[in-house]
Amino acid sequence: MTFLALPKSVTKANSKTKTTSKSTSKNVGKKDTKEQTGKKPKSPLPKQQQKRPGIGAKMKPQPQYLAPDYRGAEKLKGKAALITGGDSGIGRAVAVLYAREGADVAIIYLKTEQKDAEETARQIENEGGKSLLSAGDVTDL
C-alpha cells in the first residue's frame, strides 16, 4: 500500500481553513436561490414501493437504461470491468454501456435479484461483450 505524504505547509494551511455554510451562502444571492425553492413539478410516473432490495423486473414502467442514441467508441476494448450492483439501476446502465465501449463485464448481485442479473447479462451480450454473473453480498466480505 502506498501513502502520499503532504508537506507540512499544506497540512498547516488546511487546518487553519474553516468553511461554514454562512460563508458559502454569502456568495449566493437571493435571486439565485429563488428559482430552486418552492413547489416542484409532480412526477408523471406512478409511485412504487418495494422492500429492499428492489426488483427492477417488477417495476412498471420498466427503467430505461439502454441509451440508444449513445454510440460506443471502443474506449474499453480489451478491458474487463467488475460492477457491484450491476443487476439493476445505475449499475445496470453502467454495465451495458461499458460493454458498448468494448469491455467484458462481471457483475456482483444479491441472490434475490437473479432475474434482473440475467437480463443485464443478456444486454451485455447484445452489446458484444462477455458477461459473468456472481451472486453474493460484498458486505459479507
C-alpha positions in Angstrom: 0.0 0.0 0.0 1.4 3.4 -0.9 0.7 6.6 1.1 1.2 10.1 -0.1 2.9 12.4 2.3 1.9 16.0 2.2 4.4 18.8 3.0 3.8 20.3 6.5 3.0 23.7 4.8 0.0 22.1 3.1 -1.4 20.4 6.1 -1.0 23.5 8.3 -2.7 25.7 5.7 -5.7 23.2 5.5 -6.1 23.0 9.3 -6.4 26.8 9.5 -9.0 27.0 6.8 -12.6 26.8 8.0 -15.6 26.5 5.7 -19.1 27.2 7.0 -22.4 27.3 5.4 -22.6 31.0 6.2 -19.6 31.9 4.1 -21.0 29.8 1.2 -24.4 31.4 1.4 -22.9 34.9 1.3 -21.8 34.2 -2.2 -25.2 33.1 -3.4 -27.7 35.9 -4.0 -31.5 35.7 -3.3 -32.1 35.8 -7.0 -30.0 32.6 -7.5 -31.8 30.6 -4.9 -35.4 31.8 -5.6 -35.6 29.6 -8.7 -34.5 26.5 -6.8 -37.1 26.7 -4.0 -40.8 26.3 -3.9 -43.1 23.7 -5.4 -41.7 21.1 -7.7 -43.5 19.6 -10.7 -45.3 16.3 -9.9 -43.8 13.2 -11.5 -46.0 11.6 -14.2 -44.8 8.2 -13.1 -46.8 6.1 -10.7 -45.5 5.8 -7.1 -43.9 2.5 -6.4 -42.7 1.0 -3.2 -40.7 -2.2 -2.8 -38.9 -3.8 0.1 -35.1 -3.6 -0.2 -33.6 -4.9 -2.3 -36.0 -3.8 -5.0 -36.5 -5.9 -8.1 -36.3 -4.0 -11.3 -38.3 -6.6 -13.2 -41.3 -5.7 -11.0 -41.3 -2.0 -11.9 -43.9 -0.5 -14.2 -42.9 1.2 -16.4 -39.6 -0.5 -16.8 -36.5 1.6 -16.1 -34.7 3.0 -19.1 -31.0 2.1 -19.3 -30.1 1.3 -22.9 -29.3 4.8 -24.1 -30.0 4.0 -27.8 -28.6 7.3 -29.0 -25.2 6.8 -27.4 -22.6 5.2 -29.7 -19.6 3.5 -28.2 -16.1 4.3 -29.3 -14.3 1.2 -28.1 -12.7 3.1 -25.3 -12.7 0.0 -23.1 -11.8 -2.6 -25.8 -9.8 -5.4 -24.3 -10.7 -4.4 -20.8 -12.7 -6.1 -18.1 -15.0 -4.4 -15.5 -16.3 -5.7 -12.2 -19.5 -3.9 -11.1 -21.2 -4.4 -7.8 -25.0 -4.0 -8.0 -24.8 -4.3 -11.8 -28.1 -6.2 -12.0 -30.3 -3.0 -11.9 -30.5 0.7 -11.7 -27.4 2.8 -12.3 -25.2 -0.4 -12.1 -27.1 -2.0 -14.9 -26.8 1.1 -17.1 -23.1 1.3 -16.4 -22.6 -2.4 -17.2 -24.4 -2.2 -20.5 -22.6 1.0 -21.6 -19.2 -0.4 -20.6 -20.0 -3.4 -22.8 -20.9 -0.9 -25.6 -17.5 0.6 -25.1 -15.9 -2.9 -25.7 -15.4 -4.2 -22.1 -16.3 -7.6 -20.8 -18.3 -7.2 -17.7 -18.7 -9.2 -14.5 -21.4 -8.2 -12.1 -22.0 -9.0 -8.4 -25.6 -9.0 -7.3 -27.8 -10.3 -4.5 -29.3 -13.8 -5.0 -32.8 -12.4 -4.7 -32.1 -10.3 -7.9 -31.2 -13.2 -10.2 -33.8 -12.3 -12.8 -32.5 -8.8 -13.0 -28.9 -10.0 -13.3 -29.8 -12.4 -16.1 -31.5 -9.5 -18.0 -28.3 -7.4 -17.6 -26.2 -10.3 -18.8 -28.4 -10.6 -21.9 -28.0 -6.9 -22.7 -24.2 -7.0 -22.1 -24.0 -9.9 -24.6 -26.3 -8.0 -27.1 -23.6 -5.2 -27.0 -21.0 -7.7 -28.0 -19.4 -8.2 -24.5 -18.9 -11.2 -22.4 -20.8 -11.3 -19.1 -20.1 -13.1 -15.9 -22.7 -13.2 -13.1 -21.7 -13.7 -9.5 -24.4 -13.9 -6.8 -23.2 -12.7 -3.4 -23.2 -9.9 -0.9 -20.0 -7.8 -0.8 -20.9 -6.6 2.7 -20.2 -10.2 3.9 -16.5 -9.9 2.9 
